[in-house]
Amino acid sequence: MTFTPTLSKDVLELSSRRSYIELNARDRARQLLDDGTFHELLGPFDRVESPWLPIQGIVPQADDGCVVAKGKIDGQPAVVIAMEGKFQGGSIGEVCGMKMAEAFRLARQDNEKGIPTRAVLSLESGGVRLQEANMGELVIAEIYAEMVALRKYTPLIVVITGPTGCFGGMSLAAGLATYVVMTRQARLSMNGPEVIEQEAGKAEFEASNKPFVWSVNGGAQRYATGFADVLVEDDAVAITAAVRDLFRKGQPAQLRTDQYELFIKRLSSLDTSKQWTGEDIRNAWKENAQ
């Protein structure tokens, strides 16, 4: 007798997916652009890399962990910036930060000239690169300024999927985006779990408690509390479709950064004398929905 295993519909569906999380930064940028339109700016062969890392005994990367590509999305001119979380934790140094800021600036200038240009930022970043702290902080300020200027012309979409997450200065960049797309595996927070535990102790935040960490800053929680606009599975095709759908949707009625009074109201309702669970936060947000 020959035994032929039968696979469930869910298993077949999972096996047919192409993981976005497993793609490197260059392939993520290529994935988000229309087929055949990917053109990298300041690629690895241009050797624009950090001059500061070798001084500290750290091997640099030729693209400094940031891929900038021009192309088209749904037939419209677009720029996609993708961070490489595997290089220095996707940290922002002088070179990769300036690549990002300049890409946004060029997109803004195109829009000012009447050339509609879309922008997507695929983030995997722990924040500022400690080895280049001062320069990293300065360039992040330029990134913010260009993002705010650019989003007047086009939706600016941030994609966060994992495994590095999005923390520190780049979490603020996500907050400045018009729309944020996340997977359940993604995390978004100002400070990373390890940093909070180091500074405030395990009683405040236990970084090794993975279910707790994801219940507080994981993709599902950020979507439920309004910090992400789309929650999608780790499927490269689905993420690409979500980005296209948001561009078709156009500008929202109100940007997230214009809702500061609502967020202040929600924060003021929290009792900081106790440790809040993810469910507590969701309930508090529902009670203060307006």
C-alpha angles and dihedrals in degrees: 000000000000117000114213112191116222119215122215121243090249092053092048090049092050093048091053094055124101108220115233091194092060093053119098120237094267093051091046090056091046090049094055094050127075113271113278096010100094113123117168122217118211093000127183094279090061087065094215097160139149113287090197103059097065089053087061094045095258121132109236126220120235094235093034090235096295125104118197117189135176122208140107136297114199087347094304124115111264144170122214123195118193127186121214107226092191092065112075090329092294089292122173116243132165098278102041090041093053091047088056096045093047092049090054090046093052090048090051092050091050090053091048088054091054096260105126106222124181125212134208127180117198104199131203104152142138090200131250118014105247093212089060098030102146095042091043092053092049094050092046088060088056090049091054093049093051093046092054091048094047098048090065087072105034140008108270109213126201121198119199118179114148171209096144096036127203120283143149119012093356091057086064089050088055088051090055093052121106091227134010124207118196140174124218089252092058126095130204124187141130092239126030120240093251092052093050092048092048094050102035105022135243092289087067100040129353107207094194092058096090098179089053093047093051092043088060105037106007124120096261091052094046090050092048092051096046101254092112125044100201130032112198138170121255093272119129092210093048092049091050090050091049091054092049092048091053092052089051089050090058128197117354123239089248132013118233091241090059091060094070094125090059092049092048089051091051094047092049089056093060119101102221093191090083135048110256123218123217089255091052090054093049091051092048090050091051092050089053098039095136 
